[in-house]
Amino acid sequence: MNKIFNYEKNKEWKFEGEKPCIIDFYADWCGPCKVVAPVLEELSKDYDGKINVFKVDTESRTGACIGFWYKKHSFIFICSC
């Protein structure tokens, strides 16, 4: 996550990425997350080198979720440069 935002160092949102990105906050047990996963994988392939696609497991990366104002398990955040 430090590639786009250092949530441990910064209190306010500041995009630090070099390319636009999509961040998928997911949980393994979440039905909508499972539906979205193949779409994001295809986008990642189709736009390789143009955007970054990151996946954040909400069960194990709670600090990152708090840094992104996370509210629900099915959450996608889109950032641009």
C-alpha positions as CSV (number, residue, x, y, z in Angstrom):
1,M,0.0,0.0,0.0
2,N,2.9,2.3,0.5
3,K,3.1,2.6,-3.3
4,I,0.1,4.8,-3.3
5,F,-0.4,6.0,0.3
6,N,1.6,5.6,3.4
7,Y,-1.2,5.3,6.0
8,E,1.2,4.8,8.9
9,K,3.0,8.0,8.2
10,N,0.4,10.4,6.8
11,K,-2.8,11.4,8.5
12,E,-4.4,13.0,5.4
13,W,-4.9,11.3,2.1
14,K,-2.1,12.0,-0.4
15,F,-1.9,9.9,-3.5
16,E,1.7,8.8,-4.0
17,G,1.4,6.6,-7.0
18,E,3.0,7.1,-10.4
19,K,0.0,5.7,-12.4
20,P,-3.8,5.7,-11.9
21,C,-4.9,2.8,-9.8
22,I,-7.9,0.8,-8.6
23,I,-7.9,-0.6,-5.1
24,D,-10.2,-3.5,-4.3
25,F,-11.0,-3.9,-0.6
26,Y,-12.2,-7.4,-0.4
27,A,-12.9,-10.3,2.0
28,D,-12.7,-14.0,1.0
29,W,-16.2,-14.7,2.2
30,C,-17.8,-11.7,0.5
31,G,-20.1,-12.7,-2.5
32,P,-20.0,-9.3,-4.3
33,C,-16.1,-9.3,-3.9
34,K,-16.0,-12.7,-5.7
35,V,-18.1,-11.4,-8.5
36,V,-15.9,-8.3,-9.0
37,A,-12.5,-10.1,-8.8
38,P,-12.4,-11.6,-12.3
39,V,-13.4,-8.2,-13.8
40,L,-10.6,-6.4,-12.0
41,E,-8.2,-9.2,-13.1
42,E,-9.2,-8.6,-16.7
43,L,-8.8,-4.8,-16.3
44,S,-5.4,-5.4,-14.9
45,K,-4.4,-7.4,-17.9
46,D,-6.0,-5.1,-20.5
47,Y,-4.4,-2.0,-19.0
48,D,-1.1,-3.5,-18.0
49,G,1.5,-0.7,-17.7
50,K,-1.2,2.0,-17.8
51,I,-2.8,1.5,-14.4
52,N,-2.1,-0.5,-11.2
53,V,-4.7,-2.7,-9.6
54,F,-4.3,-3.5,-6.0
55,K,-6.2,-5.9,-3.8
56,V,-6.5,-5.4,0.0
57,D,-7.7,-8.2,2.2
58,T,-9.9,-6.4,4.8
59,E,-9.6,-9.2,7.3
60,S,-5.8,-8.9,7.5
61,R,-5.0,-5.3,6.5
62,T,-7.3,-3.4,8.8
63,G,-4.8,-0.5,9.1
64,A,-5.0,0.1,5.4
65,C,-8.7,0.0,5.4
66,I,-9.0,2.6,8.1
67,G,-6.6,4.8,6.1
68,F,-9.0,4.7,3.2
69,W,-12.2,5.5,5.1
70,Y,-13.3,1.9,4.6
71,K,-17.0,1.2,5.4
72,K,-18.0,-2.1,3.8
73,H,-16.3,-5.3,2.6
74,S,-17.2,-4.7,-1.1
75,F,-15.4,-1.4,-1.7
76,I,-13.4,-0.2,-4.8
77,F,-11.3,3.0,-4.7
78,I,-10.1,4.6,-7.9
79,C,-7.2,7.1,-7.8
80,S,-5.7,9.2,-10.6
81,C,-2.5,11.1,-10.9
